[in-house]
Amino acid sequence: MHFLAISNDTLFIYYLLSNVIYLGLLIVAIVKNVRHRHRLGSQRLELLKASPFTPPITLIVPAHNEERSIVGSVGALLGLEYPCLEVIVVNDGSDDATMEKLRQAYQLQTARVLYIADIATAPLRAFYRSSVDQRLFVLDKEAAGCKADAINAGINAATSPYICVVDADSILEKESLIRIMAGVFADPGRVMAVGGIVRVLNGSRVVNNQIEEVRLPKSPIEVMQVIEYLRAFLVGREAWAGFNMLPIISGAFGVFRRDLVLQVGGFRTHAVGEDLDLIIRMHRRLREDNRSYHIDFIPDPTCWTEVPTDLKSLARQRARWHKGLIDTLWPNRDMLFRARYGRVGWLVLPYMWIFEFFAPIIEVVGYSTIILALISGVLSKAFFLEFLLFGYAFATLISIGSVLLEEMTFRRYSDWREVARLLIYCFFEHFPYRQLTMVWRLQGIWQYLRGDLQWRSMKRVGISPNPVA
Amino acid sequence: MGFVSKGIEKFGPAGLVVEAILASLVGILLLVGFIVLRRWYRARYFHKRNQRTVALRSQWSDILSGKIPAEAWRFNALDCDIVESILLDSIEMSPAEKLPPLLECLRVSGLLDMRIYEARTSRGLKQRTALLALGRTRAMEAIPALAAGLDSHLRETRIAAVRGLGRTARMEAAIPILDRIVTGHFDAPERSLKNSLVNCCRSDPDVVVNYLERTHGPVRELLARVLGELASPQLGEELLVLASDSLPEVRASAARALGNTTTSYTLPALESLAGDPEWFVRLRAVVALGQLDNVGKISILLRSLCDANRHVRQRAAWALARMEPQLDQILEDVIATKDDYALQSFVSELERSGAIEKIAGGFPGSGRHSAGTHVMEVVAEARKRVGLTGKAAAAAGAH
């Protein structure tokens, strides 16, 4: 009985603390966002595009069995507004027609370049250069079974001081590169990496691999993910970056200083969450070297990506994300509460352990003890009701806060009916979607403990010129 | 509301939690209300702004000529904002001869004075906005106010002042920036400084040279990079002095600048820089050589094709592969170097640029096909010698 009471109290404090931290992050994010918009007002992107001092950048596009979208995606990347661009598509041993489609569309010719393998990767088959657009290179390599290996090969071949990793099935807005690099220009000596925002593509109208009209998806499961993405990027990442504690830059869209990536040994091959892993190792290296640095997040350069449309794919994705989290936190556990790792070791990593990794475990234990306590009469129904209502209202407040942030800043959903739908879904996000996520994350922990690090494919609807039904 | 307070009382010690629930619910209501109100207000504002823009645009020539007195629009915040936006956009896009009436309108209406006053007395966002607007006016009288912004203790304000000065695109605007840079204690992003200096000094790069002579270390490097963008043949022998500077950044900039000149000393200077100990100086020299229309560069580029640095080799190959009339001779010369990497770079560049076909077309006499075959045989033999078969190409990755 005593245990049940302690467990309930712990769960209550845990839940309260988690939401209060998020509320704090929301306030910080609002302030940072407003400041960013003011700063943006003083920058003229067209001047940056015309400036001779804008540094070159290499886009690295790992592609594995992307025959459906690769030609369009590469075309869109070559159409990005950036003055000195190099695009390296890394064909990671695709067994479909990815390579053939690229060869035909871009008239690839074998190029004999000196490829220096600073980071060890699976063997290369050939290196091609396009006759249609000389900025495009295609690196054909043996499959290594992981995205990180393909990215590393791209990093080896890159010739620019900055690299940008982009998913082959994502869409970058035309100005996204110059916008994300504006974050680097602010302080090139200190800014080591910058992340952009990833938004949900489902439902929007796409023409020629560019977003023509931003719309919300139809199905609830996808709308829930829109809210989740807004909260994670506009609130979480924005605020953490404000304190120079950003723990992750999305693998779908991020810019890194190539020299630093090489110093940390590139992306860790076979890491489940290679993006999270890289940023944590960057923090480690920079703090060990006692360097003044900043890893930033900029909320306006946008990458649109397709999210799972069915529960099965979503479950796989969430389980994989959680595996990626453990796979990074565990090897870096020595950074916890160590003075040399500063706020990363004292704040962000403990936060990730307690409020990310342990969250599903604490929740499931909490739910079980609450039910037991209710049955055994240790917990009053009134307290139970209060607890439920409080948790629900507080979490909804934060979800609505992230929609507010979107409204105050970028207003991508211009139709008021779309915003109304977003707001309504904020009220339904915490039951049963949250509980389902908890189960999937538990599955992730279980799979990791069993040593199951397999990358399970996600069912994709594909980029469509019409809104996805 | 009686039932709420009764409910709180009934919960007893947990009343605080109920209050927290109520606070959360009130918070939700406030946020939703704010979103709805903001949407409504913005829709109304933009509608009104649109209407006023149409009205003011229809009277634009009268506003500009002063037929409609400034008092008619100047003291209405919305109208004033619209007119200023139109004026500044027009100034930015107008050639010099069309500027006077636009600037006159800014002056007569007092908009320019208002911005100068704001730039000098306001703080924070308002000051930064004023500084940027002043820069867009390109007016001489804006420069002192912008220069004063450089001395702000706030970094953001200093950046706005640097950008504002850059936007004036006037040589006079570069002086306050340069004066502060040479002290070595001016804190602003290097890229903003360089962009602004390039904008301001485009017509008179001599200003940068004068300051370059008085600086050293990182400031000297920064000015050298600016000079690299601006340098023109008018700089004359100053470039030769810079080409022998002790700082590699300065030498690299001189190399870049020499690419824009066609004097008698250009080629010897670039030849010397192409043999510089620093690879990026050599690279700049090779790029500059590529821009020259002078066959004398071939021998220098051939040496650079055998450089230890792959970037230098690639750029040398790029430049050589574009010398169409001499390609067949260059190919023979490259083979004669007996440098496998040089040949590899050159052959790759020939293939990529499609120049191999041009070599074939350039052979006289025995017919296009046989001439082409001959060239291909030469290349094939050379390839065989350096092991550039299909497999070997991939293996080259190991280097």
Interface residues (C-beta under 8 A of the other chain):
Chain A: H38 R39 G41 S42 Q43 L47 S51 P52 F53 Q109 T110 A111 R112 V113 L114 Y115 I116 A117 P123 L124 R125 A126 F127 R129 S131 Q134 T159 F185 A186 D187 P188 G189 A382 F383 E386 F387 L389 F390 A393 F394 T396 L397 I400 G401 V403 L404 E407 M408 W416 V419 L423
Chain B: K10 F11 A14 V17 V18 A20 I21 S24 L25 G27 I28 L31 V32 F34 I35 R38 R39 L125 R128 T129 L132 E156 I159 A160 R163 P189 E190 R191 S192 K194 N195 V198 R225 E229 R310 H311 Q314 Y341 Q344 S345 V347 S348 E351 R352 G354 L388 G390 A393 A394 A396 G397 A398 H399
